[in-house]
Amino acid sequence: MTSDLATLQWYVDAALAKLLARADELVDAGGDELLCRRPDVEGANSVYALVVHCCGVMERWGGESIAGRSIHRDRAAEFTATGTIGQLEEIVAAQRRRWVTDLADYEAGAPPRGPDGWEEGDPEPITQGFIALHVIEELFQHLGHVDLTVDLLLGH
């Protein structure tokens, strides 16, 4: 199965827009402090951290696996990141620009240009299209986490 670049980009943009809309909702209700607050649930993350993590996912899979460029990622730090809504919007915008650049030579059926990160027993063959769909899967999975986090923090 392959996906064309325009369709992939539409889904990535939709996920990023929804993530930022939920972040804005928290800021409107309680400022940047609420954006960085973890709900009182074991293992939960703040909305800020989840969105930063989504950018890390895009960097890892789009930048390293699809584009084949060397990246530096501190995955653990993504989950402790804090900041303002303005900073988060800048992080997301910068990552979106890198994603577009990383996928400039995207070939859905071609093998990844960098490490694919898959293990024995994972579906074969691993292609750039498969990896791009994995990024979309991760973005929407974490959008669900963000939705739950916002609801918990706002008492819905």
C-alpha positions in Angstrom: 0.0 0.0 0.0 1.3 3.4 -0.9 0.1 6.9 -0.2 0.8 10.0 -2.3 2.6 12.9 -0.7 -0.3 15.3 -0.9 -2.5 13.0 1.1 0.2 12.3 3.7 0.8 16.0 4.1 -2.9 16.7 4.5 -3.1 14.2 7.4 0.1 15.5 9.0 -1.2 19.1 8.8 -4.6 18.0 10.2 -3.0 16.3 13.2 -0.7 19.2 13.9 -3.6 21.7 13.7 -5.7 19.7 16.0 -2.8 19.3 18.5 -2.3 23.0 18.6 -6.0 23.8 18.8 -6.2 21.6 22.0 -3.1 23.3 23.4 -4.7 26.7 22.7 -7.8 25.5 24.5 -5.8 24.8 27.6 -4.0 28.2 27.4 -7.3 30.0 27.1 -8.6 28.2 30.2 -5.5 28.5 32.4 -2.5 30.0 30.7 0.8 28.4 29.8 1.0 26.7 33.2 -2.0 24.6 32.4 -0.4 23.7 29.1 2.6 22.2 30.9 0.7 20.5 33.7 0.4 16.7 33.9 -3.0 15.4 35.0 -3.1 13.5 38.2 -2.9 10.1 36.5 0.1 7.8 36.8 2.4 8.0 33.7 0.5 10.9 32.2 2.2 13.7 30.3 1.4 17.3 29.7 0.0 18.5 26.5 3.1 20.5 25.9 5.3 17.4 26.3 3.0 15.3 24.1 3.2 17.8 21.2 7.0 18.1 21.5 7.1 14.3 21.4 5.1 14.3 18.2 7.7 16.6 16.7 10.3 14.2 17.8 8.5 11.3 16.1 8.4 13.3 12.9 12.1 14.1 13.2 13.0 10.5 13.8 11.0 8.8 11.1 10.8 11.6 8.5 14.3 13.0 9.0 16.3 9.9 9.8 14.4 7.0 8.2 12.8 8.6 5.1 15.3 11.4 4.3 18.4 9.6 5.6 19.8 12.6 7.5 21.6 12.3 10.8 19.5 13.6 13.7 20.0 14.2 17.4 17.0 13.3 19.5 16.6 13.2 23.2 13.4 11.2 23.5 13.3 11.3 27.3 13.6 15.1 27.3 10.5 15.4 25.1 8.4 14.1 27.9 9.7 16.7 30.4 9.6 19.7 28.0 7.9 22.8 29.2 7.4 26.3 27.7 4.8 28.7 26.4 2.2 28.3 23.7 4.3 30.6 21.5 7.3 28.4 21.9 5.3 25.3 21.1 3.9 26.9 18.0 7.4 27.7 16.8 8.6 24.1 17.5 5.7 22.7 15.5 6.1 25.2 12.6 9.9 24.4 12.4 9.2 20.6 12.5 6.6 20.9 9.8 9.1 22.8 7.6 11.7 20.0 8.2 9.0 17.3 7.4 8.2 19.0 4.1 12.0 19.2 3.2 12.6 15.6 4.5 9.8 14.3 2.2 10.9 16.3 -0.9 12.3 13.2 -2.5 9.7 10.8 -1.0 9.1 7.6 -2.9 6.3 5.6 -1.3 7.5 2.2 -2.5 11.2 2.8 -2.1 13.2 1.5 0.9 14.1 4.0 3.6 17.2 6.1 3.2 18.1 5.7 6.8 17.6 3.1 9.6 14.0 1.8 9.6 13.9 0.9 13.2 11.8 -2.2 12.7 12.4 -5.5 14.3 11.9 -9.2 13.4 8.3 -10.0 13.0 7.3 -6.6 11.8 5.4 -6.3 8.5 7.6 -6.5 5.4 8.7 -4.8 3.3 9.5 -1.6 5.1 9.1 1.2 2.7 9.1 5.0 2.9 5.3 4.9 2.5 5.0 2.4 5.4 7.1 4.7 7.6 5.1 7.8 6.6 1.9 6.1 7.5 3.5 5.1 10.8 4.1 8.8 11.5 0.5 9.6 10.9 -0.5 6.7 13.1 1.6 8.1 15.9 0.4 11.7 15.5 -3.2 10.7 15.8 -2.6 8.3 18.6 -1.0 11.1 20.6 -3.8 13.4 19.6 -6.0 11.0 21.5 -3.7 11.3 24.5 -3.9 15.1 24.2 -7.7 15.0 24.0 -7.8 12.9 27.2 -5.3 15.1 28.9 -7.2 18.3 28.1 -10.5 16.7 29.3 -8.9 15.6 32.6 -7.3 19.0 33.2 -10.5 20.9 32.4 -12.6 18.5 34.4 -14.8 17.3 31.5 
